[in-house]
Amino acid sequence: MVRKYFGTDGIRGRANGVITPELALKVGQATGLAFRRGEHRHRVVIGKDTRLSGYMIETALVSGFTSVGMDVLLLGPMPTPAVAMLTRSMRADLGVMISASHNPFDDNGIKLFGPDGYKLSDEVERGIEKLIDAEITKRLAKSQDLGRARRIDGVHDRYIEFAKRTLPRNLSLEGLRVVIDCANGAAYRVAPDALWELGADVVAIAVEPDGFNINRECGSTAPDALCRKVREMRADIGIALDGDADRVVIADEHGHLIDGDQLLAVIAESWHEDGLLSQPGIVATVMSNLGLERHLRSLELSLVRTPVGDRYVLEYMRQHGYNVGGEPSGHIILSDYTTTGDGFVAALQVLAVVKKQDKPVSLACHRFDALPQVLKNVRYRSGKPLENSKVRSAIAMAEDRLNGHGRLVVRPSGTEPVIRIMGEGDNKALVEEIVDGIVDALADHAV
């Protein structure tokens, strides 16, 4: 069922285009009504990243929530996982994060968390969508029952202490020079402070947000600045977060990037050795490299694959009792600590392994050789190209040629008219050939 407002990660779009004050007001009212349960005084916590449009959306949401009788606690700029954590910690009925994650500043979004700190189910989001378009005037609070709004002090310290507690009590980062790139985003205050309190020599970059520069030539989606700074400062490690700090990319002491698959291997192997894995394996997506799967198999651990998207990873983890999961992009979910991806907490786990092994990051964080992987996108006009007989035949032929020595993933994008083709295998020339064959088969449908 196609939804009108919600996508795979809340509501997202161009600020003052898709995400207007009118929509934010209605989202506040609809969500507030959906979460009014019982006669107690209801409360919602609202965090945001550093986009200029955050002020506009925040104010509209406050109006919506207070108009249906909910009290609002304003957190200011905070990472998405911090909002999820504080929703539970502060016994709120609802948590809201105003962010478009790794998108440019002119986009924004609204992410919603239930009282348990988890993102809302599709069913609950559909119910909110019905309320957004419904006539709710008669359900607004009476004058004497309107909600109040106030800003909360000390939330940065609460998140810093929470993040530090995910590490062994006696662990110190003394002796490590760490470059932290906060993407001019939500973690610009908390991440550098937490690293310094843990004993690291901290070099912080992209920590001067101005409303426009979030994710601009910085952060996990543009890590060149991080790599340069690591080499310039002769640092031991570089950490790049994205705009709302729910994903992370690591650079080693040479300024070479380490992707999410390697980080999953580092954490999974360490937790396995310490007896901390709740299941003999981890959860990843269809895009994770086959090299990761083979490495885990050598440790007698499994790799369960889900569709692309951290919400699918988390759903499987919750249903089947796994406590480590993630994506190559750096969304790492450690459910012993968090209810959503937390780039900073994942980075701390990697730092703990580096200290424990007393090895350079280039050695400590290289657990397997990734297989050659080829990714291509084909933009199409309309229809369902993957149902075409010529395309289906090309995919079947490609899978036969791989014959168990690689993987092929052909899928439509969830956000745009694009077919994504990913092939990987031991023979790079063969992988390139079969991917090009599928691209050619899609030519009749391409724009």
C-alpha positions in Angstrom: 0.0 0.0 0.0 1.5 3.3 -1.1 1.6 5.9 1.7 1.0 9.6 1.1 3.4 11.2 3.6 5.7 8.6 5.2 8.7 7.0 3.4 11.2 4.4 4.6 12.5 6.7 7.3 9.7 9.1 8.4 8.6 12.1 6.3 11.2 13.7 4.2 11.4 16.3 1.4 12.3 19.9 0.4 11.9 22.3 3.3 9.1 24.7 2.7 8.2 22.7 -0.4 7.2 19.3 0.9 7.9 19.9 4.6 5.9 23.0 5.2 4.8 24.6 8.5 1.2 23.5 7.7 2.2 19.9 7.3 4.4 20.0 10.4 1.4 21.4 12.4 -0.9 18.6 11.1 1.8 16.0 11.9 2.0 17.3 15.4 -1.7 17.2 15.9 -2.2 13.8 14.3 0.6 12.1 16.1 -0.3 13.7 19.4 -3.9 12.4 19.0 -2.6 8.9 18.0 -0.4 8.7 21.2 -2.9 10.1 23.7 -3.4 7.0 25.8 -4.9 7.4 29.3 -5.6 10.5 31.4 -2.0 11.3 32.4 -0.2 14.5 31.3 1.3 13.5 28.0 4.8 14.6 26.9 6.8 14.6 23.7 10.5 15.3 23.2 11.7 17.1 20.1 15.3 17.1 18.8 16.7 18.4 15.6 19.9 18.8 13.5 21.4 22.1 12.5 19.4 22.9 9.3 18.1 26.4 9.0 14.6 25.1 8.4 14.7 23.3 11.8 13.5 26.4 13.6 10.4 26.7 11.3 9.5 23.0 11.6 10.1 22.8 15.3 7.8 25.8 16.0 5.0 24.3 13.9 5.3 20.9 15.6 5.1 22.6 19.0 1.9 24.3 17.9 0.5 21.0 16.8 1.4 19.0 19.9 0.3 21.7 22.4 -3.0 22.2 20.6 -4.0 18.6 21.3 -2.8 18.8 25.0 0.7 17.4 24.8 3.6 19.0 26.8 6.7 19.5 24.7 10.3 19.2 25.8 12.7 20.8 23.4 16.2 19.3 23.2 17.8 21.5 20.5 20.4 20.0 18.2 20.9 16.3 19.2 21.8 13.1 17.4 18.9 10.9 16.2 19.9 8.0 18.5 20.1 10.5 21.4 16.4 11.5 20.8 15.4 7.8 20.8 17.3 7.2 24.0 15.9 10.3 25.8 12.3 9.4 24.7 12.7 6.3 26.9 14.8 7.8 29.6 12.4 10.8 30.1 9.3 8.6 30.1 7.9 10.5 27.1 5.0 9.3 25.1 6.6 10.2 21.9 9.9 11.3 20.4 10.5 13.5 17.3 13.7 14.1 15.4 13.7 16.9 12.8 16.3 15.9 10.3 17.0 14.8 6.7 20.0 12.8 7.8 22.8 12.9 5.2 20.8 15.1 2.7 21.7 18.7 1.8 20.6 21.5 4.0 17.5 22.5 1.9 15.9 19.1 2.7 14.4 18.2 6.0 12.3 15.5 7.6 10.3 14.4 10.6 11.2 11.0 12.3 9.0 9.7 15.0 9.7 7.3 17.9 7.3 5.5 20.2 7.7 5.5 24.0 9.9 2.5 23.7 12.4 4.5 21.6 11.8 2.5 18.4 10.6 3.9 15.1 6.9 3.6 14.4 5.5 0.6 12.6 3.9 0.9 9.2 0.5 0.3 10.8 0.9 3.2 13.2 2.2 5.5 10.4 -0.9 4.7 8.3 -3.1 5.6 11.2 -1.3 8.9 11.6 -1.7 9.6 7.8 -5.5 9.2 8.1 -5.5 11.7 11.0 -3.4 14.2 9.0 -6.1 14.4 6.3 -9.0 14.2 8.7 -11.1 17.0 10.2 -9.9 17.1 13.8 -11.2 20.5 15.0 -13.5 18.9 17.5 -10.7 16.8 19.0 -8.4 19.7 19.9 -7.8 20.4 23.5 -9.9 22.8 25.5 -8.4 26.1 26.5 -7.5 25.0 30.0 -6.0 21.7 28.7 -3.5 23.1 26.2 0.1 21.8 26.4 3.2 23.7 27.5 6.6 23.8 25.9 10.0 24.4 27.4 13.7 23.8 26.6 15.5 21.2 28.5 19.1 21.8 29.8 21.6 19.1 30.4 20.6 16.7 27.6 24.0 16.8 26.0 25.6 15.6 29.2 23.0 12.8 29.5 23.8 11.5 26.0 27.6 11.8 26.6 27.3 9.7 29.8 25.1 7.2 28.0 27.6 6.8 25.2 30.6 6.4 27.6 28.8 3.7 29.6 28.7 1.5 26.5 32.4 1.0 27.1 34.2 -1.0 29.8 34.5 1.2 32.9 38.3 1.2 33.0 38.8 1.8 29.2 40.7 5.0 28.4 41.5 6.4 24.9 44.6 8.0 26.2 47.4 7.9 23.6 45.0 8.0 20.7 44.8 11.0 18.4 41.3 11.0 17.0 39.9 13.2 14.2 36.2 13.5 14.5 34.1 15.0 11.6 30.6 15.9 12.8 29.3 17.0 9.4 28.3 20.4 10.9 25.4 18.4 12.2 23.6 17.2 15.3 26.6 15.7 17.0 28.8 18.8 16.8 28.8 19.3 20.5 28.5 15.9 22.1 30.9 13.7 20.1 34.1 15.8 20.6 33.4 16.3 24.3 32.8 12.6 24.8 36.0 11.6 23.1 38.0 14.2 25.2 36.4 12.9 28.4 37.5 9.4 27.5 41.1 10.6 27.3 41.6 11.0 23.5 43.6 13.8 21.9 40.7 15.2 19.8 40.9 17.0 16.5 37.4 18.2 15.7 36.3 19.3 12.2 33.0 20.4 10.7 31.8 21.6 14.1 30.7 25.1 13.1 27.1 24.7 11.8 25.6 27.8 10.2 22.3 26.4 9.0 23.5 25.8 5.5 26.7 23.7 5.7 25.4 20.5 7.2 26.9 17.5 5.2 28.5 20.0 2.7 31.9 18.6 1.8 32.1 16.9 5.1 30.7 14.0 7.1 30.3 10.3 6.3 29.0 10.9 2.8 31.9 13.2 1.8 34.9 11.9 3.9 37.7 13.4 1.8 38.2 16.2 4.4 38.4 13.6 7.2 41.1 11.6 5.3 43.1 14.7 4.6 43.0 15.9 8.2 44.0 12.4 9.5 47.1 12.5 7.3 47.8 16.2 8.2 47.6 15.6 11.9 49.2 12.1 11.8 46.2 10.9 13.7 45.6 7.3 14.7 42.0 7.2 13.5 39.4 9.4 11.8 35.6 9.2 12.5 33.0 10.8 10.2 29.4 11.0 11.3 26.5 12.2 9.1 24.1 15.1 9.7 22.0 13.3 12.4 24.8 11.0 13.6 23.1 7.7 12.9 25.8 6.4 10.6 29.6 6.4 10.7 32.6 5.9 8.4 36.1 5.3 9.8 39.5 6.3 8.3 42.7 4.5 9.3 46.0 6.1 10.2 46.9 6.4 6.5 43.6 8.2 5.7 42.1 5.1 4.0 38.4 4.5 4.4 36.9 1.5 6.2 33.3 0.8 5.3 30.4 -0.5 7.4 31.0 -4.1 6.4 34.5 -4.1 7.9 33.2 -2.4 11.1 30.5 -5.0 11.4 33.2 -7.7 11.2 35.3 -5.9 13.8 32.5 -5.6 16.3 31.0 -9.1 15.6 34.4 -10.8 16.1 35.1 -8.9 19.3 31.7 -9.5 20.8 31.9 -13.2 19.8 35.3 -13.6 21.6 33.8 -11.9 24.7 30.6 -14.0 24.6 28.4 -10.9 24.0 26.6 -12.0 20.8 23.0 -12.9 21.6 22.9 -15.1 18.4 25.7 -16.9 16.5 25.7 -14.3 13.8 24.7 -10.8 12.7 22.1 -9.1 10.4 23.0 -7.1 7.3 21.4 -6.3 4.0 21.6 -7.8 0.5 24.3 -5.1 -0.3 26.9 -6.4 2.2 29.9 -7.8 0.6 30.2 -11.6 0.1 33.7 -11.3 1.7 32.0 -10.4 5.0 29.8 -13.4 4.8 32.7 -15.8 4.1 34.7 -14.3 6.9 31.9 -14.7 9.4 31.4 -18.3 8.2 35.1 -19.0 9.0 34.3 -18.0 12.6 31.2 -20.2 12.6 29.0 -17.2 12.5 26.1 -16.5 10.1 25.2 -13.5 8.1 21.4 -13.0 7.7 20.5 -10.7 4.8 17.4 -8.4 4.7 16.2 -5.9 2.1 18.1 -2.5 1.9 17.2 -0.2 4.8 18.1 -0.1 8.4 14.5 -0.5 9.5 14.4 -3.9 7.9 17.7 -4.9 9.6 16.3 -3.7 13.0 12.9 -5.5 12.4 14.7 -8.8 11.8 17.0 -8.3 14.8 14.0 -7.7 17.1 12.1 -10.6 15.8 14.9 -13.1 16.0 17.0 -11.9 18.9 20.1 -10.6 17.2 22.0 -7.7 18.8 24.4 -6.7 16.0 23.3 -5.5 12.6 24.0 -2.8 10.0 24.7 -1.7 6.4 27.8 -1.0 4.3 26.9 2.7 4.5 27.8 2.7 8.2 24.4 2.3 9.8 25.4 0.1 12.7 22.7 -1.1 15.2 23.8 -2.4 18.5 20.6 -3.3 20.2 22.1 -3.9 23.6 22.5 -0.2 23.8 20.3 1.5 21.2 17.0 1.2 19.5 18.2 2.7 16.2 21.5 3.2 14.4 24.1 5.1 16.4 27.2 6.1 14.5 29.0 7.4 17.6 28.4 4.4 19.8 29.5 2.1 16.9 32.7 4.2 16.6 33.4 3.8 20.3 33.1 0.0 20.0 35.7 0.1 17.2 38.0 2.3 19.4 37.7 -0.2 22.2 38.9 -3.0 19.9 41.8 -0.8 18.7 42.9 -0.2 22.3 42.4 -3.8 23.3 44.5 -5.2 20.4 47.0 -2.3 20.6 47.4 -2.4 16.8 47.2 0.3 14.1 43.6 0.8 12.8 44.7 -0.4 9.4 45.4 -3.8 10.9 42.8 -3.9 13.7 39.9 -3.0 11.3 40.9 -5.1 8.2 39.2 -8.4 8.8 38.6 -9.6 5.2 39.4 -8.8 1.6 36.2 -7.5 0.0 35.3 -9.2 -3.3 35.2 -7.0 -6.4 31.8 -5.4 -6.5 30.2 -3.5 -9.5 27.2 -1.2 -8.9 25.3 0.4 -11.8 22.0 2.3 -11.9 19.6 2.5 -14.8 16.9 5.3 -14.7 13.7 4.2 -16.5 10.7 6.0 -17.8 7.7 4.1 -16.4 6.2 0.7 -15.8 8.0 -2.4 -14.3 11.1 -3.1 -16.3 12.0 -6.1 -14.1 8.9 -8.0 -15.4 10.1 -7.8 -19.0 11.0 -11.2 -20.4 14.3 -10.0 -21.9 15.4 -8.5 -18.6 14.4 -11.6 -16.7 16.3 -13.8 -19.1 19.4 -11.6 -18.7 19.2 -11.9 -14.9 18.8 -15.7 -15.1 21.7 -16.1 -17.4 23.9 -13.9 -15.2 23.1 -16.0 -12.1 23.9 -19.2 -14.0 27.3 -17.7 -15.1 28.2 -16.8 -11.5 27.4 -20.4 -10.5 27.8 -19.9 -6.7 31.0 -17.9 -7.1 29.4 -14.5 -6.5 26.1 -12.7 -5.9 23.8 -10.6 -8.1 21.2 -8.2 -6.7 18.9 -6.4 -9.1 16.3 -4.2 -7.4 14.2 -1.1 -8.0 15.0 1.9 -5.8 12.5 2.7 -3.1 12.6 6.5 -3.7 13.1 7.1 -7.5 12.5 5.4 -10.9 15.9 3.6 -10.9 16.9 0.0 -11.2 20.0 -0.8 -9.1 22.2 -3.6 -10.3 24.9 -5.0 -8.0 27.2 -7.8 -8.9 30.1 -9.3 -7.0 32.4 -12.3 -7.3 35.9 -13.7 -7.4 36.3 -12.8 -11.1 36.0 -9.0 -11.5 35.9 -9.2 -15.3 33.0 -11.7 -15.2 31.1 -9.5 -12.8 31.5 -6.5 -15.0 30.4 -8.4 -18.0 27.2 -9.8 -16.4 26.3 -6.4 -14.9 26.7 -4.7 -18.3 24.6 -7.4 -19.9 21.7 -6.6 -17.6 22.2 -2.9 -18.2 22.0 -3.6 -22.0 18.8 -5.6 -21.4 17.2 -2.6 -19.7 18.2 -0.2 -22.5 14.6 -0.3 -24.0 13.2 1.1 -20.8 16.0 3.5 -19.9 15.6 7.3 -20.0 
